[in-house]
Amino acid sequence: MIDLNSLGLGVFSGIALVVVGIVPGLFQALVNGAFNITSLFSDFPYQSSSENEIRQPLWLSGIGATLIVLTVLAYLSPQA
């Protein structure tokens, strides 16, 4: 059994994974943003191009849904 804070964290994290896995272009935007931040500390600026495109990670939404279900089941399970 988990407490209410862990339930909220698990559900929120699962929802975030589902959103990143489903919304078109969001994952690519996050990756580009991460590379742009790292290029601030590097001598070589990051150049975004169509060659660097990443496929939509639909498996992330499955992991997020699984995380939500397991978190809720752990919260609802009787204490041993």
C-alpha positions as CSV (number, residue, x, y, z in Angstrom):
1,M,0.0,0.0,0.0
2,I,1.3,3.5,-0.8
3,D,0.3,6.8,0.6
4,L,-1.6,9.6,-1.1
5,N,1.5,11.5,-2.1
6,S,2.9,8.5,-4.0
7,L,-0.4,8.0,-5.7
8,G,-0.4,11.6,-6.9
9,L,3.2,11.3,-8.1
10,G,2.6,8.1,-10.0
11,V,-0.6,9.3,-11.7
12,F,1.0,12.6,-12.6
13,S,4.1,10.9,-14.0
14,G,1.9,8.5,-16.0
15,I,-0.2,11.3,-17.4
16,A,3.0,13.1,-18.5
17,L,4.3,10.0,-20.2
18,V,1.0,9.5,-22.0
19,V,0.9,13.1,-23.2
20,V,4.5,13.0,-24.5
21,G,3.8,9.7,-26.3
22,I,0.5,10.8,-27.9
23,V,0.9,14.6,-28.8
24,P,2.5,14.8,-32.3
25,G,5.8,16.7,-32.4
26,L,6.0,17.2,-28.6
27,F,8.8,14.7,-28.1
28,Q,10.8,16.1,-31.0
29,A,10.4,19.6,-29.5
30,L,11.6,18.4,-26.1
31,V,14.7,16.8,-27.7
32,N,15.4,19.9,-29.7
33,G,15.1,22.0,-26.6
34,A,17.5,19.8,-24.7
35,F,20.0,20.0,-27.5
36,N,19.6,23.8,-27.7
37,I,20.3,24.1,-23.9
38,T,23.4,22.0,-24.1
39,S,24.7,24.0,-27.1
40,L,24.8,27.1,-24.8
41,F,27.7,25.4,-22.9
42,S,29.4,24.0,-26.0
43,D,31.5,25.5,-28.7
44,F,29.5,23.9,-31.4
45,P,25.9,25.1,-31.8
46,Y,23.2,22.6,-32.5
47,Q,21.7,22.7,-36.0
48,S,18.2,21.3,-36.2
49,S,17.4,19.6,-39.5
50,S,15.1,17.0,-40.9
51,E,17.8,14.4,-40.6
52,N,17.6,14.6,-36.8
53,E,13.9,13.8,-36.7
54,I,12.9,11.2,-34.2
55,R,9.9,8.9,-34.6
56,Q,6.9,9.5,-32.2
57,P,7.5,7.2,-29.2
58,L,4.1,5.7,-28.9
59,W,5.5,3.1,-26.4
60,L,5.8,6.0,-23.8
61,S,2.0,6.2,-23.6
62,G,1.8,2.5,-22.9
63,I,4.4,2.8,-20.1
64,G,2.4,5.8,-18.7
65,A,-0.9,3.9,-18.7
66,T,0.8,0.9,-17.0
67,L,2.3,3.2,-14.4
68,I,-1.1,4.8,-13.7
69,V,-2.8,1.4,-13.3
70,L,-0.1,-0.1,-11.1
71,T,0.0,3.0,-8.9
72,V,-3.8,3.0,-8.4
73,L,-3.8,-0.8,-7.7
74,A,-1.0,-0.3,-5.2
75,Y,-3.0,2.4,-3.5
76,L,-6.2,0.4,-3.3
77,S,-4.6,-2.9,-2.3
78,P,-5.2,-3.9,1.3
79,Q,-2.3,-3.4,3.7
80,A,-0.5,-6.6,4.5
